[in-house]
Amino acid sequence: MSAPQPVPARADAALIAALEQARIHPLWDRYKRITPVAPSAQDAPMHWRWRDIEPLAARAAAEVGIEDVERRALILANPAFGGATVTTQNLIGAFTVLEPGDKAVPHRHTAAAIRFSTSAEGAVTIVNGRRCAMKPGDLVLTPPMCWHGHINESGRRTVWFDAANMPAVCALDASFFEPGARADERFWEVGDAGSEAYRFPGEEMRRRLDAAAPGSDGARTVRYEKDGASVMPTLDLYRMQLAGRTRRRRATWSAVCLVVEGEGRSSVGERTFDWSRHDVFTIPHWTWASHEARGGKADLLLVTDRAIYERLELLREELE
C-alpha cells in the first residue's frame, strides 16, 4: 500500500493566518460553513409518552409544595441540546400539575405561552385580570408581558399542557421576567368578562375541525387565529384531525405536537413514533414528517414557531 500523499500547502495560508491573528476571517475559505445550502436541525425528533409522565406528575404533586416553587411544571427536555431546558430549537413543552386549592403565583415574562387543558377541569388561569376556565380541550393564551397565574378550584388534581417560545427569546437575549406577589389576593378576585381575548373553547375548535375540508396533505387542519393571523406574533398554533395517512411535509419551522385524542403513528425524519392520548412528540425544522391515525380518527395540537419565520420572510414549506 502506497503512503498517503501530503496535502500541499495553500498559497494563501500565510495570509489566512495573518487575518485570523487580526480577528478577521476570510470568506473564501469558509463560505460553505457560514452559508449552508439548507437548514440542518441540531435536534433529533423526540417522543414522550403520557404513561411515563403521569406517575412523575403524581410524584411532583405529592413531593413539591406549590408555595415553594414558581411553577410545578415538568418540562420535556431534548438531549440534543446538551442538558439545556429545550424541547425543540425555539420551543418548550411541559405539563403543569395543581392539587386542589393550589395557587400558582402570578408572574409575567417576555416569552409567549399557551395552556391546553388535558385534565384541567376545575382549574382557572387568570390573564390580565380575566378568569379563563380550563374545560377539556380549551386553549388559554398568555401573551408576552401579560400577568398570569393559575388556581385549582376543584376537589381533584388538575394537569394541563404548556408550551412557550422561551428558547427563541433567550437566544435573542431579550428575556424579561417579573414576579408577582403571593400574598396579593386581589389578583384572584376577578370575573370572566373579556376572557374571550385569551381563551379558545375546545367545543368550538372541535366543530371547526369536523367542518373543515381535507388539505393538500390529506389532514383536516384548522389554525387558531386572532384577526386572521397567528394567535401571537411569535407563536402559531394548529389543530390537525387525521383519518388516514398524510403526505410527507417539511418546513423551516418546528413543532411540538400534543396528542389530544386517538392513537396513531408518525414518521419524523428517521424515527417512527406510535402515540396515544396526551403523548407529546417533536418535529424539528426542515425534517420530513407524516402522520397516520389508527383505529379511527385522531386529533393533534401543533404548537409552532412558524410565525417567526413568516414575519422574517424565512418561511419555506415542501410537500411530497
Residue pairs with C-beta under 8 A, 6 or more apart in sequence:
10 16
10 29
12 26
12 29
15 26
16 26
16 29
19 25
19 26
27 34
38 286
39 252
39 285
39 286
40 286
41 89
41 254
41 284
41 285
41 286
41 287
42 80
42 81
42 89
42 284
43 78
43 80
43 81
43 86
43 88
43 89
43 282
43 284
44 78
44 80
44 269
44 270
44 271
44 284
45 268
45 269
45 271
45 273
45 281
45 282
45 283
45 284
45 287
45 289
46 76
46 78
46 87
46 88
46 281
46 282
47 271
47 273
47 275
47 279
47 280
47 281
47 282
48 76
48 279
48 280
48 281
49 275
49 276
49 279
50 259
50 276
50 277
50 278
50 279
50 280
53 74
53 95
53 278
56 74
57 74
57 95
57 97
57 159
58 157
60 72
60 74
60 97
61 72
61 97
61 98
61 99
61 157
64 72
66 72
66 98
66 99
66 102
66 103
66 104
67 182
70 104
70 105
70 107
70 179
71 96
71 104
72 96
72 97
72 98
72 102
72 104
73 94
73 95
73 96
73 97
73 162
74 94
74 95
74 96
74 97
75 85
75 87
75 92
75 93
75 94
76 87
76 92
76 93
76 94
76 256
76 280
77 83
77 84
77 85
77 86
77 87
78 86
78 87
78 88
78 282
84 167
85 92
86 92
86 167
87 93
87 167
87 256
87 282
88 254
88 255
88 256
88 282
88 283
88 284
88 285
89 167
89 168
89 254
89 284
89 285
89 305
90 165
90 167
90 168
90 171
90 254
90 305
90 308
91 163
91 164
91 165
91 167
91 168
91 254
91 255
91 256
91 303
91 304
91 305
92 162
92 163
92 164
92 165
92 166
92 167
92 256
93 161
93 162
93 163
93 256
93 258
93 280
93 282
93 303
94 161
94 162
94 163
95 118
95 159
95 160
95 161
95 162
96 104
96 115
96 150
96 159
96 160
96 162
97 157
97 158
97 159
98 104
98 123
98 150
98 151
98 152
98 157
98 158
98 159
99 152
99 157
100 152
100 154
100 155
100 156
100 157
101 152
102 150
102 151
102 152
103 149
103 150
103 151
103 152
103 182
103 188
104 149
104 150
104 151
105 149
105 179
105 180
105 181
105 182
106 126
106 147
106 148
106 149
106 180
106 181
106 184
106 187
107 147
107 148
107 149
107 177
107 178
107 179
107 180
108 145
108 146
108 147
108 148
108 177
108 178
108 180
109 144
109 145
109 166
109 175
109 176
109 177
109 178
110 144
110 145
110 169
110 174
110 175
110 176
110 177
111 144
111 164
111 165
111 166
111 169
111 175
112 141
112 142
112 143
112 144
112 164
112 165
112 232
112 233
112 234
112 235
113 141
113 142
113 162
113 163
113 164
113 165
113 235
114 139
114 140
114 141
114 142
114 162
114 163
114 164
114 231
114 235
114 237
114 303
115 125
115 134
115 139
115 140
115 142
115 150
115 160
115 161
115 162
116 137
116 138
116 139
116 140
116 160
116 161
116 162
116 163
116 258
116 260
116 301
117 123
117 134
117 135
117 136
117 137
117 138
117 139
117 140
117 160
117 202
118 136
118 159
118 160
118 161
118 258
118 278
119 136
119 157
119 158
119 159
119 160
120 134
120 135
120 136
120 138
120 158
120 159
120 160
121 134
121 135
121 136
121 154
121 158
122 134
122 152
122 153
122 154
122 155
122 156
122 158
123 134
123 150
123 151
123 152
123 153
123 154
123 158
123 160
124 131
124 132
124 133
124 134
124 150
124 151
124 153
125 132
125 134
125 140
125 142
125 148
125 149
125 150
125 198
126 132
126 147
126 148
126 149
126 150
126 151
126 187
126 188
126 190
127 140
127 141
127 142
127 143
127 146
127 147
127 148
127 195
127 198
128 146
128 147
128 148
128 198
129 147
129 190
130 190
130 191
130 192
130 193
130 194
130 195
130 197
130 198
131 190
131 191
131 192
131 195
132 138
132 140
132 192
132 195
132 198
132 199
133 192
133 195
133 199
134 140
134 158
134 160
135 201
135 202
136 202
137 201
137 202
137 203
137 205
137 206
137 260
138 199
138 200
138 201
138 202
139 199
139 200
139 202
139 205
139 224
139 237
139 301
140 198
140 199
140 200
141 198
141 199
141 200
141 231
141 232
142 148
142 198
143 198
143 232
144 232
145 176
145 178
146 198
147 180
147 187
149 180
149 187
149 188
151 188
152 158
161 258
161 278
161 280
161 301
163 235
163 256
163 303
164 235
165 234
165 235
165 305
165 308
166 175
168 234
168 305
168 308
169 175
169 234
180 187
181 187
200 224
205 222
205 224
205 239
206 299
208 222
208 239
209 220
209 222
209 239
209 241
209 299
210 220
210 241
212 220
212 221
212 222
212 241
213 220
214 220
215 221
216 247
216 319
217 246
217 247
217 249
217 319
218 244
218 245
218 246
218 247
219 240
219 241
219 242
219 246
219 291
220 240
220 241
220 243
221 238
221 239
221 240
221 241
222 238
222 239
223 230
223 236
223 237
223 238
224 230
224 231
224 237
224 238
224 239
225 231
226 232
229 307
230 236
230 237
230 306
230 307
230 310
231 237
232 307
233 307
233 311
234 305
234 307
234 308
234 311
235 303
235 304
235 305
235 307
236 253
236 304
236 305
236 306
236 307
236 310
237 301
237 302
237 303
237 304
238 301
238 302
238 304
239 260
239 299
239 300
239 301
239 302
240 291
240 299
240 300
240 302
241 297
241 298
241 299
241 300
242 262
242 264
242 291
242 292
242 293
242 297
242 298
242 299
242 300
243 293
243 297
244 292
244 293
245 290
245 291
245 292
246 290
246 291
246 292
247 290
247 319
247 320
248 267
248 288
248 289
248 290
248 319
248 320
249 288
249 289
249 290
249 317
249 318
249 319
249 320
250 286
250 287
250 288
250 289
250 317
250 318
251 285
251 286
251 306
251 315
251 316
251 317
251 318
252 285
252 286
252 309
252 314
252 315
252 316
252 317
253 285
253 304
253 305
253 306
253 308
253 309
253 315
254 282
254 283
254 284
254 285
254 304
254 305
255 282
255 283
255 302
255 303
255 304
256 280
256 282
256 302
256 303
256 304
257 266
257 280
257 281
257 282
257 283
257 300
257 301
257 302
257 303
258 278
258 279
258 280
258 300
258 301
258 303
259 275
259 276
259 277
259 278
259 279
259 280
259 298
259 299
259 300
260 277
260 299
260 300
260 301
261 277
261 297
261 298
261 299
262 276
262 277
262 293
262 294
262 295
262 296
262 297
262 298
262 299
263 274
263 275
263 276
263 277
263 293
263 294
263 295
263 298
264 274
264 275
264 291
264 292
264 293
264 294
264 298
265 272
265 273
265 274
265 275
265 291
265 292
265 294
266 272
266 273
266 275
266 281
266 289
266 290
266 291
266 292
267 288
267 289
267 290
268 281
268 282
268 283
268 284
268 287
268 288
268 289
269 284
269 287
269 288
269 289
273 279
273 281
275 281
283 289
288 320
291 298
291 300
306 315
308 314
309 315
309 316
